[in-house]
Amino acid sequence: MKKYIITVISFLFIIQSGCARSMRYSHQEIKDFPPPVQEQIKKGEISIGMSKVQVRYAWGGPDNIIPHKPQEDGKEYTEWVYKKALFFKTQLFFTDDRLTKIITNHPGLTR
């Protein structure tokens, strides 16, 4: 029983450590963004319309970046993938430099 409890506590500690947020920006770096965007970055939140830099400040770098072939409209399409605790995956789609779509199976994700 003791072994089981230690295993469960260790597992929970590992999952929680993946949720820890460290500051990925300085206040100087985000001072020129609109105040609502600054607040989102401070809270670790993202939303449609944010730039790649703003998303990186809010969430840090993605686990994977997938460039997609440009379409006939000539715009650049990029997919960023974030993974958490082996089960949760969030895909962010950018058109040129702006976040245009979010697909996730992460419960409680704030957008």
Beta strands, then each sheet from edge to edge (+ up, - down):
strand 1: 64-68
strand 2: 77-84
strand 3: 88-95
strand 4: 98-104
sheet 1: 1+ 2- 3+ 4-
end
